[in-house]
Amino acid sequence: MLEARALRKCYGQTVALNGASVEIGEGEIVAITGASGSGKSTLLHCLAGIIRPESGEVRLDGQRIDALDDADRTRLRRENFGVVFQFGQLVPELTAEENVALPLLFNRHGRRKSLLAARSWLEKLDVAGCAGQRPGELSGGQLQRIAVARALVTGPRVVFADEPTGALDSLTGERVMRELVGTVRVAGTTLVIVTHDNRVAAYADREIVLSDGTSAGVSV
């Protein structure tokens, strides 16, 4: 379903990706691992259409997404992808339910319908009591579960999670991963996780190891 071929991406003189290639199937949970600076997050951002590689191709269902212009890639992300970042990246001025509803509102869904969907996801992730609170009033675990709800509210085909437990203690991180993985398995959603944590990688069906910007190996 999602594939990348011979991706190369540099930041100044630093080579982040140097020929990385991956294939990810429908409904698969894949962990992208490797040392710090190996290109994990850059690969995820290329797969998600957030950035463009300088060479190589990224395809979704056979269609090149790296060749799309900014507006079309933004539209594709809104309609097909959900993203969970390490620190949640919620909008501090909005309540939890408004943050979760935001992707639906961007897609021109009605406010009432969007908030109802947001509340439903907050309930599924056991943070319904936080609906009216703002990010500054919440714990790290609550923030990350709200970020997961926001990533899932549109019913995406692929969820990308970039170090989703990196800012959490081990027990809270385990809970967030159980909820995330359990939810995507029920929905049949593809999940791509970037992590340096072996405990997080263990939730995946398959592990792709990066070394110096290149796919160094795959373990099942």
Order of alpha helices (4+ residues) and beta strands (2+ residues): beta-beta-beta-alpha-beta-beta-alpha-beta-alpha-alpha-alpha-beta-alpha-beta-alpha-beta-beta
